[in-house]
Amino acid sequence: MREKLIAIGVTAVLILTFAQVVGAQTSGVNPSPSTDTAARLAKLEQQTAEAKSSADNAWMLTSAALVLMMTGPGLALFYSGLVRKKNVLGTMMQSFALMAVITVLWGLFSYSLSFGSGNSFIGSFHNLFLNGVGSAPDPDYAATIPAQTFMVYQLMFAIITPGLIAGAFAERMKFSAMLVFMILWSIIVYDPMAHMVWGKGGLLNASLGGRFPTLDFAGGTVVHITSGVSALVCALYLGKRLGYPKQAMPPHSVVLSFIGACLLWVGWFGFNAGSALGAGSLATSAFVATHFAAAAAALGWAGAEWIRTGKPSVLGGISGAVAGLVAITPAAGFVKPMPALIIGLIAGVLCYWMVALVKAKFGYDDSLDAFGVHGAGGTLGALLTGVFAVSAVNPILKDAQGHTLPSGLLEGNPHQLLNQAIGVGIAWGIAIVGTLAILKLVDFTIGLRVSEEEELQGLDLSQHGEEGYYWETPA
């Protein structure tokens, strides 16, 4: 009897021990190898995505800073060196003021008008006061960076664009009139154009199903054509500076302009390569194309000037580089390095011709050649983008099934040239009509030009009560 009880007890202990082992295995205390591998892979994928997001965000914040540097100090130095010394501070202040004014407008409503979901021509008030623009990405624009990063990057484009126009009316517009004009121009011209090309549902948006998909990687139409054509309208409406062209008005400091141009060249890498909206191979391609085009254009302008006048000037060289940077802007993320060289070379020669010959022939006073460089160079670049764009660089055009389509004329898509021409035409049209209407309104209400006395005195003293240079003499 005793032996039976011991056998029963041992059997019960074995059964309980076996049950505990089985229960522990099924409860997940010791997961199977396959379960453990899946968990590790999921964690690795999450860490990889976070690392990519961090890298992209770091590059985009750096690019935003580079583009802001293009306005101040880049454009401020470039333009202020080209004017007479009595207008150096007034010219710098125009760029600096826009850094402040456009930032406030962008935060209040301009970002929403440019990038909010709207119709084919303008955004909406959905993102008014930056509502909904936070740390979460907007996958329609950039899936790996915070929407706030995208917003502040695009802000820097909105700042520099109206600043480019100031080169046309340098030395003769009232500061108060400049502020009112730029505010209205940003709302009436820039915001709709930015939405049409880059915004959700925009008429010309190539990546989000626009009716006329226009390839504009970083702002050939949005930035350069609108500002350049508006500059021409301003120059014609305001008339010539006192004494122009009979009186010589050479730059007071090519040194300042040289420094400014070099800053613009460096900052343009943020402008173009940053428009990849990530730190991947597309950013590299845009970076290379940008540099190659600038170099070729500098040589093209300097060479054309050398042949015509017998000497290549420093001002010609830096102006050529800027012309190449302008022309490659719409194409930077769509073309290979050798076509970038071609675009830059053509831009350098064409823009020199516009500045040295066309302006002189028609006699308009585009003081700092904003139209000759940005209007002409931007138009050229936008059209040549439709020629040289290839899907191997950026497969942006796709059919209904998601298959990649040819991008440009040389790749077998001649229709893209028509789309580019439509985009160019719309940019010219909105710039001409919008700018002329704003000029008339501002002129009627507060007046545009300074008085003859103030113009002779210079903008530094007449508009700001200070001078850029104080030449001290011994007592």
Disulfide bonds with the S-S distance in Angstrom:
none
